[in-house]
Amino acid sequence: MQTITIILVLLALVTASSPLTRILPVTVPTPLIQIALGIILALAGSFRIELQPEVFFLLFLPPLLFLDG
């Protein structure tokens, strides 16, 4: 898989985790749902994710810093 495809799949899973958290009858923190979805993705697919540092700093770090700010 290409890096862009992997990034889009990961962002789709993060987006899907919020409604999934609201649908569940038991209160589960969103990060635990995201970890579970990541594990399911890793077990279902036989690919390895190797992100370049530039891609991580560009796509993932700004939202994390914005949420902590």
C-alpha positions in Angstrom: 0.0 0.0 0.0 1.1 3.5 -0.6 1.7 6.0 2.2 -1.3 8.2 1.2 -3.7 5.2 1.2 -2.5 4.2 4.7 -2.9 7.7 6.0 -6.4 8.0 4.6 -7.4 4.6 6.1 -6.0 5.7 9.5 -7.8 9.0 9.3 -11.0 7.2 8.4 -10.7 5.0 11.4 -10.1 7.9 13.7 -13.2 9.6 12.2 -15.2 6.4 12.7 -14.2 6.0 16.3 -16.2 9.0 17.6 -19.6 7.8 16.4 -18.7 4.2 17.4 -18.0 5.5 20.9 -21.4 7.1 21.1 -23.2 4.0 19.7 -21.7 1.5 22.2 -23.9 0.8 25.2 -20.9 0.8 27.6 -18.9 4.0 28.2 -15.5 3.4 26.7 -12.9 6.2 26.2 -12.4 7.1 22.6 -8.6 6.4 22.7 -9.3 2.8 23.6 -11.7 2.5 20.7 -9.0 3.9 18.4 -6.4 1.5 19.7 -8.8 -1.4 19.2 -9.5 -0.3 15.6 -5.8 0.0 15.0 -5.3 -3.6 16.3 -8.1 -4.9 14.1 -6.6 -3.1 11.1 -3.1 -4.5 11.8 -4.5 -8.1 12.2 -6.8 -7.8 9.1 -4.1 -6.5 6.8 -0.7 -7.9 6.1 1.0 -4.6 5.6 3.6 -2.7 7.5 3.2 1.0 8.3 6.4 3.0 8.0 5.7 6.7 8.0 8.4 9.2 7.2 9.0 11.8 9.9 8.0 14.6 7.6 4.6 13.0 7.0 4.0 12.5 10.7 5.0 16.1 11.5 2.8 17.4 8.7 -0.4 15.3 9.2 -0.5 14.0 12.7 1.3 16.4 15.0 -0.6 19.6 14.4 -4.0 18.1 15.4 -2.5 16.6 18.5 -0.9 20.0 19.5 -4.2 21.8 18.7 -6.2 19.5 21.0 -3.6 20.0 23.9 -3.5 23.7 23.4 
